[in-house]
Amino acid sequence: MRKAVSAAVLLAGLAGQAGAEVWKLEARAVPFDDSSAAVPLTYTPLTRAARPWRFCVLYPHLKDAYWLSVNYGMVEEARRLGVSFDVFEAGGYPNLSRQIEQLKGCASQEFDGVILGAVSYAGLTADVERIARLKPVIAAVNDIDDSGITAKASVPWTEMGAAAGRFLASRHPKGSAPVRVAWFPGPQGAGWVTFVDAGFRAALAESSAEIVMIRFGDTGTEEQVLLVEEVLEAMPDIDYLVGSGPMAEAAVPILRARGLESKVEVVSTYLSHAVYRGVVRGRILAAPTDSPVLQGRLSIELAVRALEDRLTTYHAGPPVWTVTAATAGVDVIEGSLAPASFVPVFSQEANPAPNGTP
């Protein structure tokens, strides 16, 4: 299974380098229902957009490398298809009112469609419904109430949490010596956090691990540093720190400074550049990846199809798989991480068609 998924991610990451391409995805048996069965999907993306469409793209933030990788995927796909976009980021998950105002701005006639990485599962519903009367709205990465949504490029965040939980269960099966876990789900109230928490807890129930401390917080490094320090002050003999990418990134130097790196293990619930380096160096045990580069690409592709009445898949995303030191490699980098030299692109212009083709 690991080889098949890795090859699929690598193939997706090599987009545009040679001829036609296909993406190995998973669609949901019931669109917009993450609890429905995953259906393997060999997806052939469009070769070129019919027109140089322009999209209004909203992100929760660009404070960690995860959304930078989504941004990179969008840039690559927009260039390939010959479309453009402008990015507006809310500055963090607590900033629902800011994202609502940004979404209202997407109603402008300069934008043909909206790609929405939501800060809230239900807090944007009324505004999504209003703007959906004017143009398609594509949900990207974060889960959201599907009212008014045209299509979704996402994976079930329940599965991301479950993957981290299963990893711990494989190390500490039921009946083995108990271990204590500090759990950092992410920002309280963010749509994805509810699901990653449920998945993690369900999978952990099959282990000897016990959650003994829980700390919610925005996925900025500064806040996660404070939360990790707080937990270690209260319980320096904890066995595992498990949570978001920024938490895992913050934990590595803190554990080293406290002389706890050989006593306290770290598991991330998603992959970022720093998390990947930590995995390769043996400082972070594991991190599921949902291939954010490919999710960014897919969201642009679905938005183009929605405008051109060519949607055949309404809800899909890459398979989730777990990265460890043993499974790290070029396939992970290609599908999940923006290049080290990449900086955020807030305004991407349409790339002219080669050789005058449409």
Backbone torsions as a table, in degrees:
resi	resn	phi	psi	omega
1	MET	NA	-43.0	-177.9
2	ARG	-60.0	-42.1	-178.5
3	LYS	-65.3	-41.0	-178.9
4	ALA	-64.2	-45.1	-179.3
5	VAL	-65.4	-43.4	-178.9
6	SER	-61.4	-42.9	178.8
7	ALA	-62.5	-37.1	179.2
8	ALA	-65.0	-44.0	179.6
9	VAL	-63.9	-42.5	178.7
10	LEU	-61.7	-43.5	179.7
11	LEU	-60.3	-43.4	178.3
12	ALA	-63.2	-39.8	-178.2
13	GLY	-68.8	-21.2	-179.6
14	LEU	-91.3	19.9	-176.0
15	ALA	-54.2	139.3	172.3
16	GLY	80.6	-6.0	-177.6
17	GLN	-84.9	-20.9	-179.6
18	ALA	-159.3	111.5	169.8
19	GLY	54.3	-155.6	179.8
20	ALA	-70.8	154.1	-179.1
21	GLU	-131.3	163.1	171.2
22	VAL	-133.6	151.3	176.3
23	TRP	-114.8	132.8	174.6
24	LYS	-89.8	109.5	-175.1
25	LEU	-122.1	178.4	168.3
26	GLU	-126.1	123.5	172.8
27	ALA	-93.5	161.1	174.9
28	ARG	-92.9	138.0	-179.7
29	ALA	-57.9	-37.6	174.0
30	VAL	-115.6	108.5	-177.8
31	PRO	-52.4	138.0	178.5
32	PHE	73.5	7.8	177.1
33	ASP	-117.2	97.4	-176.9
34	ASP	-65.0	-19.8	179.8
35	SER	-81.0	-9.8	179.1
36	SER	-78.1	165.9	-173.7
37	ALA	-64.0	146.8	172.7
38	ALA	-80.9	132.0	-179.8
39	VAL	-115.4	114.2	179.0
40	PRO	-56.1	137.3	-173.4
41	LEU	-137.8	122.6	170.3
42	THR	-93.1	109.2	-167.3
43	TYR	-109.2	126.2	177.6
44	THR	-103.1	109.4	-178.6
45	PRO	-72.3	161.5	176.7
46	LEU	-61.8	153.2	176.6
47	THR	-82.4	-37.2	-175.8
48	ARG	-160.5	144.4	174.3
49	ALA	-72.8	149.7	179.6
50	ALA	-70.7	-27.2	-179.6
51	ARG	-141.6	159.9	177.5
52	PRO	-79.0	67.2	-178.6
53	TRP	-57.8	153.8	175.9
54	ARG	-122.5	133.8	-175.8
55	PHE	-115.5	145.8	171.8
56	CYS	-96.6	116.6	-173.9
57	VAL	-113.3	126.9	-179.7
58	LEU	-115.8	129.5	175.7
59	TYR	-115.5	152.9	171.7
60	PRO	-63.2	-37.9	-178.2
61	HIS	-175.2	174.9	169.6
62	LEU	-130.2	39.7	-175.6
63	LYS	-87.0	-12.6	173.9
64	ASP	-134.6	167.0	-170.5
65	ALA	-72.6	-12.2	178.3
66	TYR	-60.5	-53.1	-178.3
67	TRP	-71.7	-22.8	172.0
68	LEU	-63.4	-39.6	178.7
69	SER	-68.9	-37.1	173.8
70	VAL	-61.4	-44.4	179.0
71	ASN	-59.0	-43.9	178.2
72	TYR	-59.8	-44.3	178.7
73	GLY	-61.4	-39.2	178.0
74	MET	-65.7	-41.8	179.1
75	VAL	-61.1	-46.6	-178.5
76	GLU	-62.2	-42.8	-177.8
77	GLU	-73.6	-37.4	176.9
78	ALA	-62.0	-41.6	177.4
79	ARG	-62.4	-43.6	-177.3
80	ARG	-65.6	-41.1	-176.1
81	LEU	-86.7	-15.8	180.0
82	GLY	81.5	39.5	177.5
83	VAL	-123.7	175.4	-176.4
84	SER	-133.6	167.1	176.8
85	PHE	-158.8	161.1	170.5
86	ASP	-124.1	136.2	-177.6
87	VAL	-103.5	137.7	173.0
88	PHE	-129.5	124.8	-178.4
89	GLU	-114.7	140.9	-171.1
90	ALA	-77.7	-17.2	-180.0
91	GLY	89.3	4.0	177.7
92	GLY	142.4	161.1	-176.1
93	TYR	-66.5	-25.7	177.0
94	PRO	-70.9	-9.9	-169.7
95	ASN	-95.0	56.2	-180.0
96	LEU	-61.5	-44.7	-176.6
97	SER	-61.9	-36.4	177.9
98	ARG	-65.4	-42.5	-179.6
99	GLN	-68.6	-32.9	175.7
100	ILE	-61.3	-44.0	178.2
101	GLU	-63.9	-39.8	177.7
102	GLN	-64.5	-40.0	178.3
103	LEU	-63.8	-39.0	176.8
104	LYS	-61.5	-36.4	177.3
105	GLY	-65.1	-24.5	179.1
106	CYS	-68.4	-12.7	178.4
107	ALA	-70.8	-13.5	179.8
108	SER	-52.9	146.5	-178.1
109	GLN	-68.2	-13.6	178.9
110	GLU	-71.0	-16.5	-178.9
111	PHE	-107.2	135.3	179.7
112	ASP	-91.0	-23.9	-179.3
113	GLY	-159.2	171.3	-176.6
114	VAL	-124.6	136.4	171.5
115	ILE	-118.8	118.6	-166.6
116	LEU	-118.4	112.0	166.8
117	GLY	-95.1	99.1	-165.0
118	ALA	-81.5	147.7	173.8
119	VAL	-88.4	-11.2	-175.2
120	SER	-145.1	144.7	179.4
121	TYR	-70.2	-44.7	-173.4
122	ALA	-117.7	-11.1	-172.7
123	GLY	-70.6	-14.0	-177.7
124	LEU	-105.6	0.5	-168.2
125	THR	-56.6	-48.7	-176.5
126	ALA	-61.1	-40.1	-178.9
127	ASP	-74.7	-34.2	174.8
128	VAL	-62.3	-44.4	-179.7
129	GLU	-61.0	-39.2	179.9
130	ARG	-67.0	-46.0	-175.9
131	ILE	-74.0	-25.4	179.6
132	ALA	-67.1	-18.0	175.2
133	ARG	-72.9	-16.7	-176.8
134	LEU	-103.7	-32.3	-172.8
135	LYS	-163.4	160.9	-179.0
136	PRO	-69.5	146.3	175.8
137	VAL	-121.1	119.9	-179.7
138	ILE	-106.0	124.1	175.6
139	ALA	-81.3	132.6	-178.0
140	ALA	-121.7	123.6	170.5
141	VAL	71.6	-68.5	-175.0
142	ASN	-80.1	139.9	179.4
143	ASP	-70.9	152.3	-176.7
144	ILE	-155.1	151.6	172.6
145	ASP	-52.2	132.5	-171.1
146	ASP	-82.8	2.6	179.0
147	SER	-64.1	117.5	-179.0
148	GLY	89.1	-9.5	-178.2
149	ILE	-80.5	133.2	179.4
150	THR	-84.3	-41.5	-179.0
151	ALA	-157.9	162.6	179.8
152	LYS	-131.0	132.6	168.4
153	ALA	-109.2	98.3	-173.7
154	SER	-163.6	167.5	171.6
155	VAL	-119.1	160.7	177.2
156	PRO	-70.6	116.6	178.7
157	TRP	-68.4	-17.9	170.8
158	THR	-58.7	-39.3	-179.7
159	GLU	-69.5	-34.0	176.9
160	MET	-62.7	-45.7	176.7
161	GLY	-65.1	-40.7	-179.6
162	ALA	-63.6	-37.2	179.8
163	ALA	-62.0	-42.1	177.4
164	ALA	-65.8	-41.1	178.5
165	GLY	-64.8	-41.0	178.8
166	ARG	-64.7	-34.9	178.1
167	PHE	-61.3	-45.3	178.5
168	LEU	-65.7	-39.6	179.9
169	ALA	-63.1	-33.1	178.4
170	SER	-68.6	-29.1	178.3
171	ARG	-86.0	-28.7	-175.2
172	HIS	-135.5	72.5	-178.2
173	PRO	-66.8	160.8	177.5
174	LYS	-52.2	136.3	179.4
175	GLY	95.9	-15.9	176.7
176	SER	-82.3	175.1	-178.7
177	ALA	-58.8	135.2	-177.3
178	PRO	-68.1	148.8	173.8
179	VAL	-130.3	154.5	-175.3
180	ARG	-109.6	134.5	-173.5
181	VAL	-119.6	131.8	165.7
182	ALA	-97.0	128.8	-169.6
183	TRP	-116.1	124.7	-179.2
184	PHE	-118.4	84.8	-172.4
185	PRO	-65.9	-33.8	-175.1
186	GLY	131.9	-158.2	-177.0
187	PRO	-74.5	123.9	179.1
188	GLN	-62.8	129.7	-179.8
189	GLY	99.3	-19.5	176.1
190	ALA	-68.7	138.7	-174.3
191	GLY	-55.8	-43.0	-174.9
192	TRP	-70.0	-25.8	-175.7
193	VAL	-66.9	-40.7	178.3
194	THR	-55.9	-41.2	-175.1
195	PHE	-78.4	-41.6	179.2
196	VAL	-64.9	-35.1	178.5
197	ASP	-65.7	-45.7	-179.8
198	ALA	-63.0	-43.1	179.9
199	GLY	-64.9	-41.8	-179.2
200	PHE	-64.0	-46.8	-177.7
201	ARG	-64.5	-40.1	-179.9
202	ALA	-63.3	-43.6	-179.9
203	ALA	-70.6	-35.9	-178.1
204	LEU	-69.0	-22.3	178.6
205	ALA	-62.4	-19.3	179.0
206	GLU	-92.7	18.3	-177.3
207	SER	-128.9	179.5	173.6
208	SER	-95.3	6.3	-178.7
209	ALA	-81.8	145.1	179.8
210	GLU	-129.2	131.2	174.2
211	ILE	-77.1	117.3	-177.5
212	VAL	-111.4	-15.0	175.6
213	MET	-144.2	142.6	178.3
214	ILE	-131.0	132.6	176.9
215	ARG	-135.6	116.3	174.2
216	PHE	-89.2	152.0	175.6
217	GLY	178.9	156.2	178.6
218	ASP	-60.1	151.9	-174.3
219	THR	-87.2	41.0	168.9
220	GLY	-94.2	145.7	-175.3
221	THR	-60.6	-41.1	-177.0
222	GLU	-60.2	-44.8	-179.9
223	GLU	-67.3	-38.9	-179.5
224	GLN	-67.6	-34.8	174.6
225	VAL	-57.6	-47.2	-179.8
226	LEU	-61.1	-40.6	-178.5
227	LEU	-68.7	-41.5	178.6
228	VAL	-64.1	-45.1	178.4
229	GLU	-59.4	-41.6	-179.8
230	GLU	-61.4	-44.4	179.9
231	VAL	-65.0	-44.8	-177.4
232	LEU	-68.9	-31.5	174.6
233	GLU	-64.5	-42.1	-177.0
234	ALA	-76.6	-32.7	-173.3
235	MET	-147.5	75.2	-177.0
236	PRO	-67.6	-13.9	-179.7
237	ASP	-98.3	21.0	174.9
238	ILE	-61.8	151.8	-178.8
239	ASP	-94.0	-37.2	-175.8
240	TYR	-137.2	141.0	164.8
241	LEU	-109.5	119.4	-176.6
242	VAL	-128.1	131.4	178.5
243	GLY	170.4	-157.0	-172.6
244	SER	-62.3	165.3	178.1
245	GLY	-54.8	-50.0	178.5
246	PRO	-60.8	-33.2	175.4
247	MET	-63.1	-47.6	-178.9
248	ALA	-62.4	-41.7	177.5
249	GLU	-59.5	-45.5	-178.5
250	ALA	-66.9	-35.6	-173.8
251	ALA	-66.4	-35.3	-173.5
252	VAL	-57.7	-56.1	179.9
253	PRO	-68.6	-30.4	179.0
254	ILE	-65.8	-44.8	178.8
255	LEU	-63.6	-39.0	178.7
256	ARG	-63.5	-44.1	-178.9
257	ALA	-64.7	-30.7	-178.7
258	ARG	-91.7	-0.8	-178.6
259	GLY	70.1	28.3	-177.0
260	LEU	-109.5	5.5	-172.8
261	GLU	-63.2	-23.9	178.3
262	SER	-94.1	-2.4	-176.8
263	LYS	-111.7	-32.7	-177.3
264	VAL	-114.5	124.7	-178.4
265	GLU	-97.4	156.5	-176.3
266	VAL	-125.1	134.1	173.9
267	VAL	-130.6	133.9	178.2
268	SER	-102.3	153.2	177.0
269	THR	-93.6	-4.6	171.3
270	TYR	-157.8	170.2	-171.4
271	LEU	-103.4	138.4	171.0
272	SER	-138.8	177.4	-179.4
273	HIS	-59.3	-49.5	-178.0
274	ALA	-67.4	-36.5	176.7
275	VAL	-64.2	-42.3	178.6
276	TYR	-60.2	-45.3	177.8
277	ARG	-60.1	-40.5	178.7
278	GLY	-63.7	-38.4	177.8
279	VAL	-65.0	-47.6	-178.4
280	VAL	-61.0	-36.9	-178.2
281	ARG	-86.2	0.2	177.8
282	GLY	79.2	14.3	-179.2
283	ARG	-94.9	-19.1	171.6
284	ILE	-123.6	129.3	-172.2
285	LEU	-70.6	-42.3	-172.6
286	ALA	-164.3	158.4	175.6
287	ALA	-155.5	122.7	171.5
288	PRO	-65.1	148.1	172.5
289	THR	-121.7	138.8	174.2
290	ASP	-110.3	19.0	175.7
291	SER	51.3	66.2	-175.8
292	PRO	-62.0	-29.1	176.3
293	VAL	-61.2	-46.4	-179.9
294	LEU	-67.3	-35.6	176.4
295	GLN	-63.3	-38.9	176.5
296	GLY	-62.6	-43.8	178.8
297	ARG	-62.6	-45.6	-177.2
298	LEU	-63.3	-37.0	-178.8
299	SER	-64.3	-39.1	175.5
300	ILE	-65.5	-44.5	-177.2
301	GLU	-62.8	-42.9	178.4
302	LEU	-65.9	-36.3	179.3
303	ALA	-64.5	-40.5	177.4
304	VAL	-64.2	-46.3	179.7
305	ARG	-60.1	-38.9	-179.5
306	ALA	-61.9	-40.4	-179.7
307	LEU	-71.5	-29.0	-175.6
308	GLU	-100.4	11.9	178.2
309	ASP	56.3	42.6	-178.6
310	ARG	-123.8	20.3	178.3
311	LEU	-71.4	125.3	173.4
312	THR	-118.3	-21.7	176.8
313	THR	-123.3	128.9	-174.4
314	TYR	-105.1	-14.4	-177.4
315	HIS	-156.6	111.0	-178.8
316	ALA	-155.7	165.3	176.0
317	GLY	-168.1	174.2	179.0
318	PRO	-70.3	157.4	171.4
319	PRO	-65.6	148.4	175.1
320	VAL	-90.6	133.0	173.5
321	TRP	-144.2	160.2	-171.4
322	THR	-101.6	128.4	-179.8
323	VAL	-96.0	127.6	173.2
324	THR	-127.7	177.0	177.2
325	ALA	-58.7	-30.5	-178.4
326	ALA	-77.7	-23.6	-176.1
327	THR	-109.7	0.7	178.8
328	ALA	-67.5	152.9	179.1
329	GLY	165.9	-172.2	-173.9
330	VAL	-62.0	-31.2	-178.9
331	ASP	-64.5	-36.7	177.5
332	VAL	-64.8	-46.6	-177.1
333	ILE	-62.2	-45.8	-175.8
334	GLU	-62.1	-42.1	-174.4
335	GLY	-90.6	-18.7	-169.3
336	SER	-118.3	-22.9	-169.4
337	LEU	-127.3	132.5	172.0
338	ALA	-65.0	152.0	175.8
339	PRO	-57.1	152.0	-177.4
340	ALA	-59.4	-29.2	-177.3
341	SER	-84.3	-6.3	-174.4
342	PHE	-74.3	135.3	174.3
343	VAL	-117.9	155.1	-176.3
344	PRO	-56.6	139.2	176.1
345	VAL	-110.6	116.2	-177.8
346	PHE	-95.8	-20.6	178.2
347	SER	-140.8	111.5	-179.2
348	GLN	-109.2	121.7	179.1
349	GLU	-88.5	155.4	-178.6
350	ALA	-66.9	134.9	178.2
351	ASN	-84.1	126.0	-179.9
352	PRO	-58.1	145.1	178.6
353	ALA	-65.9	138.1	178.2
354	PRO	-68.7	140.2	173.7
355	ASN	58.0	25.0	176.1
356	GLY	73.0	13.8	178.7
357	THR	-74.4	158.1	-178.0
358	PRO	-65.7	NA	NA
